[in-house]
């Protein structure tokens, strides 16, 4: 068996500026995700830690340290007295990068459940380091990526709802994501930064797409038509619209727009 992967890379050319991912069946019979990079490729498990490792017998290093925290508290110690040293934070960040690569590939593959799962997991990592890192820099080094991870989580929820023909649910999820990112910038007094945030721009564009898919409320449409008729001084039409609104409001929607 050759260790040279040149032929594999030749069959899957790298495209600059494009995120290329695919699913394959591994030699162990389990599905894997591969992500094409400029100098090679990454191969990841679809569940558990992306590299398949089980540090200290746990699904991930984050799970291990969370168990350590639980044991610490069980000894009648306070959660605040549990700390992560510089090495622990460094290895946790490296593990978070693995999950980032997987949810990035999953988004390309339109596996929005996996994207949401791994994005939420990395948000959990950020919260854990922020609460327990002993060094101030380690507390906040991951915070700069929070808007991006929040965006990916909201984007996955919105795209999944769009795919499932649930635009109202998707719009609500995206609006929640926008608010969470705006709250982040306000918390760190970065209101000006939010004005140029690419994460907010992406979510606002998706929100517009979802808004366009939400069915128009018939009564709302009649009221909008009435307002327009009044502004344009088409009073006879406005009177007719008032009658239709009155009929609709009293449970007689035979004049509902779009119905014969």
Secondary structure, DSSP 8 states (H G I E B T S, - for coil): -----HHHHHTS---TT--EEEEEE-TTS-EEEEEEETTEEEEEESSSSTT---GGGSSSHHHHHHHHHHHHHHTT--GGG--B-HHHHHHHHHHHHHHHHHHHHHHHTT-HHHHHHHHHHHHHHHHHHHHHBSSHHHHHTTGGGHHHHHHHHHHHHHHHHHHTT-HHHHHHHHHHHHHHHHHHHHHTT-HHHHHT-HHHHHHHHHHHHHHHHS---HHHHHHHHHHHHHHTT-HHHHHHHHHHHHHHHTT-GGG-TT--
